[in-house]
Amino acid sequence: MSTLQDIERAVSQLSSEELADFRAWFAEFDAEIWDRQFEEDVAAGRLDGLAEKALKHLREGRCTDL
């Protein structure tokens, strides 16, 4: 049996309150991982092209206020 299957089985057996706590914990956990990856991508310059394109559009007046 895989670890993922073990986790799925355990999650399916949680009470409503435990499941709510798990959801909150997992959302925070997932956001932290996403933030770390985003910061690594920025530091490595992986988003530079997108930033330049956005700034070009802004200079050309191709953006709208939200």
C-alpha positions in Angstrom: 0.0 0.0 0.0 1.3 3.5 -0.9 1.7 6.4 1.5 -0.9 8.3 -0.6 -3.5 5.6 -0.1 -2.8 5.6 3.6 -3.3 9.4 3.7 -6.5 9.2 1.7 -7.8 6.5 4.0 -6.9 8.5 7.1 -8.5 11.7 5.7 -11.7 10.0 4.8 -12.0 8.8 8.4 -11.7 12.3 10.0 -14.6 13.8 11.8 -16.1 17.0 10.4 -14.1 19.1 12.9 -10.9 17.3 12.2 -11.5 17.6 8.4 -12.0 21.4 8.8 -8.7 21.6 10.8 -6.9 19.5 8.2 -8.2 21.8 5.4 -7.0 24.9 7.1 -3.6 23.3 7.8 -3.3 22.0 4.3 -4.2 25.4 2.7 -1.5 27.1 4.8 1.0 24.3 4.0 0.3 24.5 0.3 0.4 28.3 0.2 3.9 28.3 1.9 5.2 25.8 -0.7 3.7 28.0 -3.5 5.3 31.1 -2.0 8.7 29.5 -1.8 8.5 28.3 -5.4 7.4 31.8 -6.6 10.3 33.4 -4.7 12.7 30.9 -6.3 11.3 31.6 -9.7 11.6 35.4 -9.2 15.2 35.0 -7.9 16.1 32.8 -10.9 14.7 35.3 -13.3 12.0 32.9 -14.6 9.3 35.7 -14.5 11.4 38.5 -16.0 9.8 38.0 -19.5 6.3 38.2 -18.1 7.2 41.3 -16.1 8.7 43.0 -19.1 5.6 42.2 -21.2 3.3 43.6 -18.5 5.4 46.8 -18.2 5.4 47.2 -22.0 1.6 46.9 -22.1 1.4 49.4 -19.3 3.6 51.9 -21.1 1.6 51.4 -24.3 -1.7 52.1 -22.4 -3.0 48.6 -23.0 -3.9 48.1 -19.4 -7.2 48.9 -17.6 -7.7 49.9 -14.0 -9.5 47.3 -11.9 
